[in-house]
Amino acid sequence: MAETDNTDNTPSFEQVQALIKSQVDDYLKEQQAAPTRQQVQTEQDQARQQVADLINPFIKPDLDEARFVAADAKDYISFYSNNDDAAVYKDDVEKAFDIAKKAGRPIARADILDYVRGKEYREQPDKFKEKETDKHKRQVERAEVGVDFGSAALTRARDDVVFSADTFAKKTLEEQETALDGITF
């Protein structure tokens, strides 16, 4: 440091201010010369965005379609494996789903099934109720066969026309699923 005002070699107030000002100026010059981390990140983001803007028109439609196909397959599998009524209404549900998909507004299959069943109930409520009652009776009968472990169960199973080897093997998959409705293994 330069000279001091007093005899004990302490710097003057002006000298301390000048020293601090020079160090701050040096620091600011260094910071302005080197790009900051935030500036580098912003430049990288801008570069990424420019590449995305260039590529997305070519790739995005195919990616969106692939995502839709995957989601559709997942919905199809989970819907038909988790809904007992789905096999009966499969044709109507898939027809409505395809129409909605072609229109660009796919709807969940569960919502379509609710619509189809509601439409059936609204058009012919007595027939719908009778169909549900018959279905429930079949489920109870099948459950009773599965619960009885006595000798009568073997005779009943052997005489059951639904599960006889001749008739059951000749049925379509949907008919077999309907026959097995309510039975657990």
C-alpha positions as CSV (number, residue, x, y, z in Angstrom):
1,M,0.0,0.0,0.0
2,A,1.1,3.5,-0.6
3,E,1.5,6.0,2.2
4,T,-0.4,6.3,5.4
5,D,-1.8,9.3,7.2
6,N,-0.7,8.4,10.6
7,T,2.4,7.1,12.3
8,D,1.3,3.6,13.2
9,N,1.2,2.4,9.6
10,T,-2.6,2.0,9.3
11,P,-4.0,2.6,5.9
12,S,-6.3,5.6,5.4
13,F,-10.0,5.2,4.7
14,E,-9.6,6.3,1.0
15,Q,-6.8,3.7,0.5
16,V,-9.1,0.9,1.8
17,Q,-11.9,2.0,-0.4
18,A,-9.6,2.1,-3.4
19,L,-8.3,-1.4,-2.7
20,I,-11.8,-2.8,-2.4
21,K,-12.9,-1.0,-5.5
22,S,-10.0,-2.4,-7.5
23,Q,-10.6,-6.0,-6.3
24,V,-14.3,-5.7,-7.1
25,D,-13.6,-4.3,-10.6
26,D,-11.1,-7.2,-11.2
27,Y,-13.7,-9.8,-10.1
28,L,-16.4,-8.3,-12.4
29,K,-14.0,-8.3,-15.3
30,E,-13.3,-12.0,-14.8
31,Q,-17.0,-12.8,-14.5
32,Q,-17.9,-11.0,-17.7
33,A,-15.1,-12.6,-19.6
34,A,-16.0,-16.2,-18.7
35,P,-19.5,-17.5,-19.7
36,T,-21.5,-18.5,-16.7
37,R,-22.9,-22.0,-16.1
38,Q,-26.4,-20.7,-16.6
39,Q,-25.5,-19.1,-20.0
40,V,-23.9,-22.4,-21.1
41,Q,-27.0,-24.3,-20.0
42,T,-29.3,-21.8,-21.9
43,E,-27.2,-22.2,-25.0
44,Q,-27.5,-26.0,-24.8
45,D,-31.2,-25.7,-24.3
46,Q,-31.5,-23.5,-27.3
47,A,-29.5,-25.9,-29.4
48,R,-31.7,-28.8,-28.2
49,Q,-34.8,-26.9,-29.0
50,Q,-33.6,-26.1,-32.5
51,V,-32.8,-29.8,-33.2
52,A,-36.2,-30.8,-31.7
53,D,-38.0,-28.2,-33.9
54,L,-36.2,-29.6,-36.9
55,I,-36.8,-33.3,-36.2
56,N,-40.2,-33.4,-34.5
57,P,-42.4,-32.9,-37.6
58,F,-40.9,-36.1,-39.0
59,I,-40.8,-38.2,-35.9
60,K,-43.6,-37.0,-33.7
61,P,-46.5,-38.5,-35.7
62,D,-44.9,-42.0,-35.7
63,L,-44.1,-41.7,-32.0
64,D,-47.6,-40.7,-31.1
65,E,-49.0,-43.6,-33.2
66,A,-46.6,-46.1,-31.5
67,R,-47.7,-44.8,-28.1
68,F,-51.3,-45.1,-29.0
69,V,-50.9,-48.7,-30.3
70,A,-49.1,-49.7,-27.1
71,A,-51.8,-48.1,-24.9
72,D,-54.5,-49.7,-27.0
73,A,-52.9,-53.1,-26.7
74,K,-52.6,-52.7,-22.9
75,D,-56.2,-51.5,-22.6
76,Y,-57.4,-54.4,-24.8
77,I,-55.7,-57.0,-22.7
78,S,-56.6,-55.6,-19.3
79,F,-60.2,-54.9,-20.3
80,Y,-61.0,-58.4,-21.6
81,S,-59.1,-60.1,-18.8
82,N,-60.8,-58.1,-16.0
83,N,-64.4,-57.9,-17.3
84,D,-66.6,-60.9,-17.1
85,D,-69.2,-59.3,-19.5
86,A,-66.7,-58.2,-22.0
87,A,-66.7,-61.5,-24.1
88,V,-70.4,-61.3,-24.6
89,Y,-70.3,-57.7,-25.9
90,K,-66.9,-57.9,-27.6
91,D,-68.1,-57.3,-31.2
92,D,-70.2,-54.3,-30.2
93,V,-67.4,-52.8,-28.1
94,E,-64.7,-53.2,-30.7
95,K,-66.9,-51.8,-33.4
96,A,-67.6,-48.7,-31.4
97,F,-64.0,-48.4,-30.4
98,D,-62.8,-48.6,-34.0
99,I,-65.4,-45.9,-35.0
100,A,-64.2,-43.6,-32.3
101,K,-60.5,-44.3,-33.1
102,K,-61.0,-43.5,-36.7
103,A,-62.7,-40.2,-35.7
104,G,-59.6,-39.4,-33.7
105,R,-61.3,-39.6,-30.3
106,P,-60.6,-43.1,-28.9
107,I,-62.7,-43.9,-25.9
108,A,-61.9,-46.4,-23.1
109,R,-63.4,-49.8,-23.7
110,A,-64.9,-49.9,-20.2
111,D,-66.9,-46.7,-21.1
112,I,-68.1,-48.3,-24.4
113,L,-69.2,-51.4,-22.5
114,D,-71.2,-49.3,-20.1
115,Y,-72.8,-47.6,-23.0
116,V,-73.6,-50.8,-24.8
117,R,-75.1,-52.5,-21.7
118,G,-77.0,-49.3,-20.9
119,K,-78.4,-49.1,-24.4
120,E,-79.4,-52.7,-24.2
121,Y,-81.1,-52.1,-20.9
122,R,-82.8,-49.0,-22.1
123,E,-84.2,-50.6,-25.3
124,Q,-85.4,-53.9,-23.7
125,P,-85.2,-53.8,-19.9
126,D,-87.2,-57.0,-19.3
127,K,-85.0,-59.0,-21.7
128,F,-81.9,-57.5,-20.2
129,K,-83.0,-58.4,-16.6
130,E,-83.9,-61.9,-17.7
131,K,-80.5,-62.4,-19.3
132,E,-78.7,-61.2,-16.2
133,T,-80.8,-63.5,-14.0
134,D,-80.0,-66.5,-16.2
135,K,-76.4,-65.6,-16.1
136,H,-76.4,-65.4,-12.3
137,K,-78.2,-68.8,-12.1
138,R,-75.6,-70.4,-14.3
139,Q,-72.8,-69.0,-12.1
140,V,-74.5,-70.3,-9.0
141,E,-74.9,-73.8,-10.6
142,R,-71.3,-73.9,-11.7
143,A,-70.2,-72.8,-8.3
144,E,-72.3,-75.5,-6.6
145,V,-70.7,-78.2,-8.9
146,G,-67.2,-76.9,-7.9
147,V,-68.0,-76.9,-4.2
148,D,-69.4,-80.4,-3.8
149,F,-66.6,-82.9,-3.3
150,G,-68.7,-85.9,-2.7
151,S,-69.4,-88.8,-5.0
152,A,-72.5,-87.0,-6.3
153,A,-70.2,-84.3,-7.8
154,L,-68.5,-86.8,-10.1
155,T,-71.8,-88.1,-11.3
156,R,-73.1,-84.6,-11.8
157,A,-69.9,-83.5,-13.6
158,R,-70.0,-86.6,-15.9
159,D,-73.7,-86.0,-16.8
160,D,-73.2,-82.2,-17.3
161,V,-73.9,-81.5,-21.0
162,V,-72.0,-78.3,-20.9
163,F,-68.7,-80.0,-20.0
164,S,-69.0,-83.3,-21.7
165,A,-66.0,-84.1,-23.8
166,D,-68.0,-84.2,-27.1
167,T,-69.8,-80.9,-26.8
168,F,-67.3,-78.7,-25.0
169,A,-64.4,-79.3,-27.4
170,K,-66.7,-78.3,-30.4
171,K,-67.6,-75.0,-28.9
172,T,-66.0,-71.7,-29.9
173,L,-63.7,-69.9,-27.5
174,E,-66.5,-67.4,-26.6
175,E,-68.9,-70.2,-25.9
176,Q,-66.3,-72.0,-23.7
177,E,-65.6,-68.8,-21.8
178,T,-69.4,-68.4,-21.2
179,A,-69.6,-72.0,-20.0
180,L,-66.7,-71.5,-17.6
181,D,-68.1,-68.2,-16.3
182,G,-68.3,-68.3,-12.5
183,I,-66.0,-71.2,-12.1
184,T,-62.7,-70.8,-10.3
185,F,-59.8,-73.3,-10.5
